[in-house]
Every structure is written in C-alpha cells, then in structure tokens.
Amino acid sequence: MSATTIIEGLEQRFEADQLHVRGSEEFDTLNGAKDVSVFLTVINPFVLNDETSFAVRGAGQQLLAGCANIQGGITLDLRLLTGIDLDLGTGIVSIAAGERWGAVYERLAEHGLGVTGSRSAKGGIAGLALSGGLSFFSSREGFVCHNVETHVMISLFFAAQFGQTMGLNQLYYTREVENPPVLDPFAKVQPQMEQLNSMRMINLKDAAAEQAAMSSEGIRCSYMNTTVKSDAATLKAVAEAFASTLDLVKGFEGVAFSLTLQPYPVSLLEKCVSAVGNVTGLTPDEGPLVSVLVLMYWKTPQDDGHIIAAATDLIQKTKTEAAARGQAVPYTYMNYAFGFQDPIGSYGDENKALLQSVSKRYDPEGIFQKGCPGGFKLFV
Ligand SMILES: Cc1cc2nc3c(=O)[nH]c(=O)nc-3n(C[C@H](O)[C@H](O)[C@H](O)COP(=O)(O)OP(=O)(O)OC[C@H]3O[C@@H](n4cnc5c(N)ncnc54)[C@H](O)[C@@H]3O)c2cc1C
C-alpha cells in the first residue's frame, strides 16, 4: 500500500479544508485533538496490515532517529497544535501538545508565575512530560510528570479526560532570595574565575531562554545516561573515566563532549512515590542519587561510530565503577536515553507489566507499539 493510497483514504474521511499535504499552502495550518483521534482511527487498519507506520512529533527535541520523525511513513506533527490557557483561580495552566516551554513561561511571566517544565525554552510539552521531565524546580516539585493535573489522552476508540575541556557548574535556587547562604559552599569556592561567574537573580523565562541559546543546532547531537548513588568515590572515578575519554574524541570536527551530573535529592525522589503512582522504580530510601548524562555534539556523519562508541564505553565504565562500590542504580532516564538503552526495563518488571497493562487497555491492538516504531517500546 503506497502513501498515496493512505492519503486518499484520509481525504475521504476529512473535509477538504481539514487535510493538507506537504507542499500545499494550508499544510502549515493547525489541526485539533479531535482530528488526531480521527487520524489514528483511519490509519489503524493500514498499520495492522503492516502497510504503513507513523511517528508522533511534539517539539521534535528528542534526537533519536525515527523517534519524532519517520522515513517512508507518516509523521503526525503536533507543532501547530498550540494554545496556552491560564486559570488564575485554580493556578492550572492548560497547554496544547505542540507548544514549547518557552512560550508557556512567557505567558506565565505576565502574571509573575512559573511552572515545573523544561529548563530549555525549546523543549516540547508532551515529550518531556511523558518521559519524566527534569526542571529547574525538580528538587522541590519532582519530575514534570508529577505536576500534570490532567492529560487529554487520545485512544483509538475514544478520547477521555484523565486525572574545551572545561567544567561548568550550574546551580539554581528557586526562591526569590539574593545570595542564599545555602549556596555558599559552591558560590564561595576558591579560586574563582570572575569572568565565568554568572551568579545573579534571573526569572524562569530568561533562564530557559539562556539554556536554549546554549544548545547547538544543525550539527549532530546525541546523549545517553545512567544513574548512580551520590557517592564521592564513584563520581571521582567517573570524572577520571571522562577525562580519559576526552583524549579519544579530541580532534574530531565540531566535537563538544560533556559529562553532566544532575542530582536527584531525596525531596525529588519523594515526589515519585507521593504522586498518583510510581512507575519509575525510584524510591527516596535509596537517595540521594545522581543522573550521569553524556551529551555530545559533532559535525560529520562519518564520525558517528567513533563518538557513539566512546560515549557508550564511558557509560559502561560508569556502571562498572558504581557496581564495584555497591552504588549502582538500575534507573535510566528516558529523556536522555540512547537507542540501545532500555529505560522502561530499568523501572523493574512489575512497573513494566503495569505500563503494558495500561497500553493493552487503551491501545488493545498495539497500534502505538507496532505502527509507531520510534521511541522506547513497552513490548520488546
Ligand atoms: C538542548 C536540549 C535541552 C534539553 N533539556 C531538557 C531538560 O531540561 N529536561 C529534560 O527532562 N529533558 C531535556 N531534554 C530532553 C528533551 O526534553 C526530550 O528529548 C523530550 O522528549 C523532547 O520533548 P518534545 O516534546 O520535543 O518531544 P519530541 O522530540 O517531539 O518527541 C519525543 C518522543 O515523545 C513522543 N511524543 C511527543 N509528543 C507526543 C504526544 N503528544 N503524544 C504521544 N507521544 C508524543 C514522540 O513520538 C517521541 O517518541 C533536552 C534536550 C535537548 C536537545
């Protein structure tokens, strides 16, 4: 079955002014959630007959091949599904799936408000919330997903409402206090490089815009991660392994290879269990934890193998160093996971089984499992 036949099928079900194919003037116009539901219903038999596959794109910030895009299939691009509604009475903000966090922060800033969302203004709403989501406020408020009041969920049968070598330290204190004493051990560390010191008061909107400006676009980028207990000896060993890895990637065109340590304090882990449920497998009694992220940018496709292999080896060494000290944690953070990693498996068998049962309930034929090959799958 060719893409043309499928588009013809879609044309029969949509009004002429509702379906716009690439190349048409209307292609860039907005569709709504109901149309997404109709799209899925129409595409259902084609997917079940292995005649097509599709991808869902939020803001497209997830970098895995085939994740928010697909070769030879249909990309359901939600980027024009926009809209931000703020209810000042309840303090709840309703955000359409195609928005980016930067637009949300701008809207909330008009009222002196903020929300637990991405640290980057360019981050998408659903990709972040569906995978957890690390925010400037995570130490206090947990992952982004712990702050979601209601998802508008679309199933195939109904739509229902449900409840250079250089080190960079970034510290955020999320209350309006200038020079809080609690930051002194970091802020007063000696020696200081004043020209690199950017300690100041900044609002959420500007902080997220600053993070977005630091990201590189148009060049190759990848990341992978693991989690360890907050153990100084393990982290020192990881830093040494990182320093040796730098020698392996030096000299490749456009390379920026970084190690990011992001703390999961007990206050964050508590949110994992106190919310509606906890599928991550993370518990406060094993905390505090540290997420070890290897993020890399480079220029040339021919260097993919070398750069990815170096990062894979570094993640493996991190796991080995942590395991040797009894400091390993199985959790892999989905938003920073590479294709070979298994974030869902890292939540534990019971949690994976729970997620599988939810999938079977709302997507009994497994359209999202079979027809949408990108991302991490529940049934592998
Ligand atoms: C520069 C940079 C900064 C980042 N900063 C952060 C950060 O601060 N915190 C953090 O936690 N992560 C961060 N990330 C990771 C990033 O947030 C994730 O890659 C996230 O998944 C991107 O969200 P998105 O909406 O753009 O998703 P996309 O890239 O569009 O999609 C990601 C996955 O989610 C699925 N998806 C998206 N929308 C929907 C939907 N409506 N329904 C069903 N499935 C959907 C897609 O099919 C895909 O599998 C960063 C990444 C980069 C490159």
The ligand as a Tripos MOL2 file, in Angstrom:
@<TRIPOS>MOLECULE
LIG
   53    58     1     0     0
SMALL
NO_CHARGES

@<TRIPOS>ATOM
      1 C1         19.2280   21.1550   24.1710 C.3       1 LIG1
      2 C2         18.3560   20.1710   24.9320 C.ar      1 LIG1
      3 C3         17.9080   20.5220   26.2170 C.ar      1 LIG1
      4 C4         17.1120   19.6240   26.9530 C.ar      1 LIG1
      5 N1         16.7060   19.9590   28.2180 N.ar      1 LIG1
      6 C5         15.9620   19.0820   28.9440 C.ar      1 LIG1
      7 C6         15.5110   19.4060   30.2710 C.ar      1 LIG1
      8 O1         15.7370   20.4810   30.7830 O.2       1 LIG1
      9 N2         14.8190   18.4700   30.9570 N.ar      1 LIG1
     10 C7         14.5220   17.2280   30.4190 C.ar      1 LIG1
     11 O2         13.8920   16.4250   31.0950 O.2       1 LIG1
     12 N3         14.8990   16.9180   29.1530 N.ar      1 LIG1
     13 C8         15.6040   17.8050   28.4170 C.ar      1 LIG1
     14 N4         15.9990   17.4700   27.1400 N.ar      1 LIG1
     15 C9         15.4780   16.2250   26.5460 C.3       1 LIG1
     16 C10        14.1600   16.5420   25.7950 C.3       1 LIG1
     17 O3         13.2930   17.2440   26.6250 O.3       1 LIG1
     18 C11        13.4610   15.2690   25.3700 C.3       1 LIG1
     19 O4         14.1670   14.8550   24.2490 O.3       1 LIG1
     20 C12        11.9400   15.4260   25.1080 C.3       1 LIG1
     21 O5         11.4090   14.1510   24.8040 O.3       1 LIG1
     22 C13        11.6370   16.3970   23.9980 C.3       1 LIG1
     23 O6         10.2550   16.7080   24.0050 O.3       1 LIG1
     24 P1          9.4580   17.0070   22.6530 P.3       1 LIG1
     25 O7          8.0440   17.3630   23.0210 O.co2     1 LIG1
     26 O8         10.2370   17.9290   21.8080 O.co2     1 LIG1
     27 O9          9.3750   15.5600   22.0480 O.3       1 LIG1
     28 P2          9.6840   15.0330   20.5800 P.3       1 LIG1
     29 O10        11.1390   15.1310   20.2720 O.co2     1 LIG1
     30 O11         8.7610   15.6370   19.5900 O.co2     1 LIG1
     31 O12         9.2560   13.5100   20.8400 O.3       1 LIG1
     32 C14         9.9030   12.7110   21.8470 C.3       1 LIG1
     33 C15         9.0950   11.4170   21.9970 C.3       1 LIG1
     34 O13         7.8200   11.7160   22.5830 O.3       1 LIG1
     35 C16         6.7780   11.3060   21.7040 C.3       1 LIG1
     36 N5          5.7070   12.3240   21.7640 N.ar      1 LIG1
     37 C17         5.8640   13.6740   21.6940 C.ar      1 LIG1
     38 N6          4.6780   14.2840   21.8120 N.ar      1 LIG1
     39 C18         3.7500   13.2980   21.9620 C.ar      1 LIG1
     40 C19         2.3420   13.2820   22.1400 C.ar      1 LIG1
     41 N7          1.6260   14.3950   22.1980 N.pl3     1 LIG1
     42 N8          1.7290   12.0830   22.2460 N.ar      1 LIG1
     43 C20         2.4350   10.9180   22.2080 C.ar      1 LIG1
     44 N9          3.7780   10.8740   22.0490 N.ar      1 LIG1
     45 C21         4.4170   12.0320   21.9250 C.ar      1 LIG1
     46 C22         7.4120   11.2180   20.3180 C.3       1 LIG1
     47 O14         6.7280   10.3210   19.4850 O.3       1 LIG1
     48 C23         8.8100   10.7380   20.6430 C.3       1 LIG1
     49 O15         8.8490    9.3270   20.8450 O.3       1 LIG1
     50 C24        16.7690   18.3560   26.3860 C.ar      1 LIG1
     51 C25        17.1950   18.0270   25.0840 C.ar      1 LIG1
     52 C26        17.9890   18.9230   24.3570 C.ar      1 LIG1
     53 C27        18.4350   18.5390   22.9650 C.3       1 LIG1
@<TRIPOS>BOND
     1     1     2 1
     2     2     3 ar
     3     2    52 ar
     4     3     4 ar
     5     4     5 ar
     6     4    50 ar
     7     5     6 ar
     8     6     7 ar
     9     6    13 1
    10     7     8 2
    11     7     9 ar
    12     9    10 ar
    13    10    11 2
    14    10    12 ar
    15    12    13 ar
    16    13    14 ar
    17    14    15 1
    18    14    50 ar
    19    15    16 1
    20    16    17 1
    21    16    18 1
    22    18    19 1
    23    18    20 1
    24    20    21 1
    25    20    22 1
    26    22    23 1
    27    23    24 1
    28    24    25 2
    29    24    26 1
    30    24    27 1
    31    27    28 1
    32    28    29 2
    33    28    30 1
    34    28    31 1
    35    31    32 1
    36    32    33 1
    37    33    34 1
    38    33    48 1
    39    34    35 1
    40    35    36 1
    41    35    46 1
    42    36    37 ar
    43    36    45 ar
    44    37    38 ar
    45    38    39 ar
    46    39    40 ar
    47    39    45 ar
    48    40    41 1
    49    40    42 ar
    50    42    43 ar
    51    43    44 ar
    52    44    45 ar
    53    46    47 1
    54    46    48 1
    55    48    49 1
    56    50    51 ar
    57    51    52 ar
    58    52    53 1
@<TRIPOS>SUBSTRUCTURE
     1 LIG1         1 GROUP 0 **** ****
